[in-house]
Amino acid sequence: QVQLVESGGGLVQPGGSLRLSCAASGFPLKYYAVGWFRQAPGKAREGVSCMNNRDGTTYYAEAVKGRFTISGDDSENSVYLEMKNLEPEDTAVYYCAAATRPTRQDYACSRISPTAMDYWGTGTLVTVSS
């Protein structure tokens, strides 16, 4: 059983913070690339951040650089996204996903590519509004 479950979303005012969690079961995240993605109504799913556990590198979309931080906890088999200085434009359903094929991990993470990910959670809603 391979499963990813996101949590931590909610309603927050502009300038506020949230910490999203992605808990995995059925496979160890520490061996793979794990990314965060988001999709706003009427828009395509876009990459937010990725952590490639193969070499420890992290990547961020330009829109979130300096505000979001991705991290992991191997003992909890979880990956987190710390979101600060949130803006209304950050409102979206946030998903975590993993790239598990060795031939695709680097590609998927360096590009934060939704199409290259293998497994997905069902999402958690983040709403930034006053």
NORJOSUL-V616527 format. One record per residue. N is the residue number from 1. RES is the residue in one letter. PSI is psi in degrees with one decimal (999 if undefined). BURIAL is I if it has 24 or more other C-alpha atoms within 12 Angstrom, else O. D_CENTER is the distance of its C-alpha to the mean C-alpha in whole Angstrom. Layout:
n->N res->RES psi->PSI burial->BURIAL d_center->D_CENTER
n->N res->RES psi->PSI burial->BURIAL d_center->D_CENTER
This chain:
n->1 res->Q psi->119.1 burial->O d_center->21
n->2 res->V psi->124.9 burial->O d_center->17
n->3 res->Q psi->139.7 burial->O d_center->15
n->4 res->L psi->131.5 burial->I d_center->11
n->5 res->V psi->119.9 burial->I d_center->11
n->6 res->E psi->152.3 burial->I d_center->9
n->7 res->S psi->167.1 burial->I d_center->11
n->8 res->G psi->-5.4 burial->I d_center->12
n->9 res->G psi->168.3 burial->I d_center->12
n->10 res->G psi->-168.0 burial->I d_center->15
n->11 res->L psi->129.8 burial->I d_center->18
n->12 res->V psi->148.4 burial->I d_center->18
n->13 res->Q psi->154.8 burial->O d_center->21
n->14 res->P psi->137.1 burial->O d_center->20
n->15 res->G psi->-8.7 burial->O d_center->20
n->16 res->G psi->-176.2 burial->I d_center->18
n->17 res->S psi->152.3 burial->I d_center->15
n->18 res->L psi->154.4 burial->I d_center->13
n->19 res->R psi->112.6 burial->I d_center->11
n->20 res->L psi->146.4 burial->I d_center->8
n->21 res->S psi->146.7 burial->I d_center->9
n->22 res->C psi->107.7 burial->I d_center->8
n->23 res->A psi->130.5 burial->I d_center->11
n->24 res->A psi->147.8 burial->I d_center->13
n->25 res->S psi->148.7 burial->O d_center->16
n->26 res->G psi->-14.3 burial->O d_center->18
n->27 res->F psi->153.0 burial->O d_center->17
n->28 res->P psi->121.0 burial->I d_center->16
n->29 res->L psi->-26.7 burial->I d_center->13
n->30 res->K psi->-14.7 burial->I d_center->15
n->31 res->Y psi->-7.1 burial->O d_center->16
n->32 res->Y psi->175.5 burial->I d_center->13
n->33 res->A psi->132.2 burial->I d_center->11
n->34 res->V psi->128.2 burial->I d_center->7
n->35 res->G psi->159.1 burial->I d_center->4
n->36 res->W psi->137.5 burial->I d_center->2
n->37 res->F psi->163.1 burial->I d_center->5
n->38 res->R psi->153.8 burial->I d_center->8
n->39 res->Q psi->118.2 burial->I d_center->11
n->40 res->A psi->155.6 burial->I d_center->14
n->41 res->P psi->130.7 burial->O d_center->18
n->42 res->G psi->2.4 burial->O d_center->20
n->43 res->K psi->160.2 burial->O d_center->17
n->44 res->A psi->154.8 burial->O d_center->15
n->45 res->R psi->134.0 burial->O d_center->12
n->46 res->E psi->152.1 burial->I d_center->10
n->47 res->G psi->142.3 burial->I d_center->8
n->48 res->V psi->-51.7 burial->I d_center->6
n->49 res->S psi->158.8 burial->I d_center->6
n->50 res->C psi->146.0 burial->I d_center->7
n->51 res->M psi->118.7 burial->I d_center->9
n->52 res->N psi->103.9 burial->I d_center->12
n->53 res->N psi->-9.8 burial->I d_center->14
n->54 res->R psi->-40.3 burial->I d_center->17
n->55 res->D psi->1.4 burial->O d_center->18
n->56 res->G psi->7.3 burial->O d_center->15
n->57 res->T psi->151.7 burial->O d_center->14
n->58 res->T psi->154.1 burial->I d_center->11
n->59 res->Y psi->148.5 burial->I d_center->11
n->60 res->Y psi->142.7 burial->I d_center->10
n->61 res->A psi->149.6 burial->I d_center->11
n->62 res->E psi->-35.7 burial->O d_center->14
n->63 res->A psi->-19.2 burial->O d_center->14
n->64 res->V psi->-0.5 burial->I d_center->12
n->65 res->K psi->132.8 burial->O d_center->14
n->66 res->G psi->-10.8 burial->O d_center->15
n->67 res->R psi->-34.3 burial->I d_center->14
n->68 res->F psi->147.4 burial->I d_center->10
n->69 res->T psi->128.3 burial->I d_center->10
n->70 res->I psi->142.3 burial->I d_center->8
n->71 res->S psi->168.9 burial->I d_center->10
n->72 res->G psi->159.7 burial->I d_center->11
n->73 res->D psi->104.4 burial->O d_center->14
n->74 res->D psi->-36.3 burial->O d_center->16
n->75 res->S psi->-27.5 burial->O d_center->18
n->76 res->E psi->-3.8 burial->O d_center->16
n->77 res->N psi->47.7 burial->I d_center->14
n->78 res->S psi->154.7 burial->I d_center->11
n->79 res->V psi->144.5 burial->I d_center->8
n->80 res->Y psi->156.8 burial->I d_center->7
n->81 res->L psi->108.9 burial->I d_center->6
n->82 res->E psi->121.9 burial->I d_center->10
n->83 res->M psi->120.7 burial->I d_center->11
n->84 res->K psi->160.5 burial->I d_center->14
n->85 res->N psi->49.5 burial->I d_center->17
n->86 res->L psi->145.2 burial->I d_center->15
n->87 res->E psi->156.3 burial->I d_center->17
n->88 res->P psi->-31.5 burial->O d_center->18
n->89 res->E psi->-13.4 burial->O d_center->16
n->90 res->D psi->-7.7 burial->I d_center->13
n->91 res->T psi->123.8 burial->I d_center->14
n->92 res->A psi->169.0 burial->I d_center->12
n->93 res->V psi->127.0 burial->I d_center->11
n->94 res->Y psi->133.4 burial->I d_center->7
n->95 res->Y psi->145.6 burial->I d_center->6
n->96 res->C psi->152.4 burial->I d_center->4
n->97 res->A psi->157.0 burial->I d_center->7
n->98 res->A psi->141.0 burial->I d_center->9
n->99 res->A psi->117.1 burial->I d_center->12
n->100 res->T psi->-16.3 burial->I d_center->15
n->101 res->R psi->125.7 burial->O d_center->18
n->102 res->P psi->-33.0 burial->O d_center->19
n->103 res->T psi->-10.9 burial->O d_center->21
n->104 res->R psi->-10.8 burial->I d_center->17
n->105 res->Q psi->-49.9 burial->I d_center->15
n->106 res->D psi->-43.4 burial->I d_center->16
n->107 res->Y psi->-48.8 burial->I d_center->16
n->108 res->A psi->-41.5 burial->I d_center->13
n->109 res->C psi->-43.5 burial->I d_center->11
n->110 res->S psi->-28.6 burial->I d_center->13
n->111 res->R psi->-4.6 burial->I d_center->13
n->112 res->I psi->55.4 burial->I d_center->9
n->113 res->S psi->119.4 burial->I d_center->11
n->114 res->P psi->-36.1 burial->I d_center->11
n->115 res->T psi->-17.8 burial->O d_center->14
n->116 res->A psi->-3.9 burial->I d_center->14
n->117 res->M psi->148.2 burial->I d_center->11
n->118 res->D psi->-39.5 burial->I d_center->14
n->119 res->Y psi->142.7 burial->I d_center->12
n->120 res->W psi->147.0 burial->I d_center->10
n->121 res->G psi->179.7 burial->I d_center->10
n->122 res->T psi->-3.6 burial->O d_center->12
n->123 res->G psi->156.4 burial->I d_center->10
n->124 res->T psi->136.4 burial->I d_center->10
n->125 res->L psi->129.7 burial->I d_center->12
n->126 res->V psi->122.7 burial->I d_center->12
n->127 res->T psi->120.5 burial->I d_center->16
n->128 res->V psi->109.4 burial->I d_center->17
n->129 res->S psi->148.3 burial->O d_center->21
n->130 res->S psi->999 burial->O d_center->24
